[in-house]
Amino acid sequence: MRSPSPHPGTFLLLLLLLLFLLLLLLVWFVLIGDSGVGKSNLLSRFTRNEFNLESKSTIGVEFATRSIQVDNKTVKAQIWDTAGQERYRAITSAYYRGAVGALLVYDIAKYLTYENAERWLKELQDHADANIVIMLVGNKSDLRHLRAVPTDEARSFAEKNGLSFLETSALDSTNVETAFHNILTEIYRIVSQRQITGQPEPEFGPSTTIEPVRVLPTQQEGRQAPCCQNI
């Protein structure tokens, strides 16, 4: 007895799915740096064109997504904003695994955040893929009158460590699009050449939603224990 032939629509659906997968690249990367340097506002400016003057420190991790076109291919960026506080370090460092790119952010008006960039870079290199693409970002360039980190010094540090470099302002949008587009374009071209093959660990695998993922404070802070939830 012959088994029924697949419906023609099934082949069309599979073909469309294959075409979609061929035209879409999902990129996982992270924002790292000290608390208060503006990582969350960089993320919200790029993904939603929003800026919050009363933005609070990230608790654990959050993420958002946005798609851009690179060489006629859709690159969907899943961008993870990690907390800068020491107490969340063990949790947030787990999100470095599988990341193919990172923005290492400091505040141009606070020299200590720039000094700490070297420690953040070492931590990232200890946990992430050896081929991860990293951009050093001096945020809050609108605070020119308060500048504490010379542009040339930061650029020299970036060149010494093989990083790209750009100064941005999430407040007035200066170079925000450029920073994200540049790193996503570089990631896409490396991935397309199969130079980066690592994928996120299953428990931290990419999600297709754009809702935040938050890691809650510990019980010692009077709340629930840390957990991460894919929404």
N, C-alpha and C positions, 0 to 999 in steps of 0.2 A: 504494500500500500504506500503510495507516494505521499510524502509529507507536503503540506501546503506551502506554496511558494511565498516568500516574503513579499509583503505589500510594497509596490513601487515607491510609496512615500517613505518607507523605512530607509531605502538606499539614499534618497534625497536628503533625509534628515542627517544620516551619517556623513554624507558628503559636505553638507553645510557645517556640521560640527568640526570636521577635519579642517575645512577652510578657515573656520574661526580660530582654531588652535594654531594654525600656521601663521595667522595674521596678528596674533596677540602674544605678547611677552609680559609675564608678570614678574616685576622686579621688587625684591625685598631689600629695603635699606633703612638705616637707623640715624637718628639725630642724637648726638652725645655732647657732653660738656657740662660745666658747672651749673648749679641751680641759679636761675635768674638771668641767664644770658639771652633769653628770648627764643628758645627752641620751639616752644608751643606756639608762639605768635608767627614764627617763620612757617610752621606747618599750616596754621589756619589761614595765613595770607596766601600761601601757594594753593591750597586745596579748596578754600571757600572765599578767598579775597576778603577776609575779615581780620580785624585787629582789635584786641581787647586790652584796654589800658589797665584794667584791674585783674589781669590774668594771674592766677595762682599757680604755685609750684605743682608740677606734675606729681601725682602719687603713683609710683610704680611705672607703668607704661600706658600709653595711649597710641592709637594709630588712626590714620585716615588714608584715603586713596585718591589718586587722580591719574587720568590717562593723557598721554601726549603722543604726537606722531613723530617718529624718527625713521627716516629713509622709507617712507610709505608704509611703515609698520606701526601698529598701536602698541605702545609700551605703557602698561598699567603699573604705576608705582604704588606699592604698599609701604607707607612711611611710618616708622615706629619712633615715637617721641619718648625718650627714656628719662627717668628722674635723675637729677644731678646730686641728690643727697646721698651721703655715704651709707645710710641705713638701708637703702634699697639696692645697693651695689650688687649683691649676690643674685638678686632677682633679675635686674636689668641686664647684667652681663650675659645671662642665658640667651637673650635675644640677639646677641652678636653672632651666634652660630647660624650659619647659612645665609647671613646678610652678604650681598654682593657690593654694597656701597654704604658710605657713611659721610654725614656732614659733621665735622668736629667744630663746634661753635664756641666762641668766646665773645666777651663784651669789650669793645674797643676802649671803653671808659673805665674799665676795671682791670688793671694789670695782672692781678692775681689769677683771674680767670684765664688769661693768656699763659701765664706760667704753668698753670695746671693742665694745659693742653698736652704737654709732653707725657704726663701721667695717664691721661685719657687715651692717648695714642698707644702707649705701651699696653694698656689693658685691652684695647681693641685688638691689637696685633696678637696678644696672647690667646684670645678666645675666637677670633674670626678666621676666615679663610685667608691664606697667605696672599691671594690675588685680589683681595677686596680693594675697591676704588674709594679713595678718601679725599675729601675736599676740606681744607681749613677755611672756616668762615668767620670773619670779624663782623659781628652784628652790631646794630645800633650806630651805624655810620652817621646818622642824623645828629648825634651828640658830638659834633666836631669840636665845640668849645670845651668839652670835657675829655678829649682824647688823651689816653694814657699809654696806648700801644701804638708805636710808630708803624705805619704801613710797610715800610721797607724792612723793618725787623721781622714782622710777621711773614712777609713774602720770603725772606731769606730762610726762616725756619721751615716753611713749607717746601721750598726747593731742596733744602738739605735732607728732608725726610721723604722726598718723592711724592709730595701732595700737590694738588692744584690749590689755588687760593683766590678768594674774592671777599670783598667787604660788602655788606648788605645792610638794609634797614627794613625791618618788618613794619615799622611805623609808616614810612612813606613809600614802601614797596621797592625802593632802589635795589636793583640787582637780584631780587628774590627769584623772579622767573628765570633769569640768566643762570643763577647758581643751580637750581634744580634741573633745568634743561641741560646744562653742560654735563652734570654728573650722570644724568640718565642717558644722555647720548653716548658718553664714554662707556658706561656699563653695557648698553645695548651692543655696541660694536665689539666689546670684549667677549660678551656672552655669545654673540653670533659667530665669533671665531672659535668658540668652544675652548677659550682659555680659562673660563671659570665653570666648573662643573658641580660644585657643592650646592645642595638644596637644604632648606630649613628642616630642622628636626621635626618629626611628626607632631609632637605636642605643641609646637609653636608654628605649625604650618600656616601658609597664607590663607586668608579668608577673603571672600569676595564682597563682603559688606563694607560699609564706610562708617559704621558705628564705632565709638571708642571702645578700647579694651583697657580696663583699669585694674591695677593691682592694689588691693585695699591695705590700709595700715595694719600693724600688728595688734594683737590683743592688749599688749602693754600700753598702747595708745588709746585704749578704751573702745576699740572697734573690733571688727572681725579679723581673723587671721588672714595672712596674704593668700590670695588665690588669683588665678587668671582665668578669664572667661571669654571664650570666643562667641561673639553675638552674631 
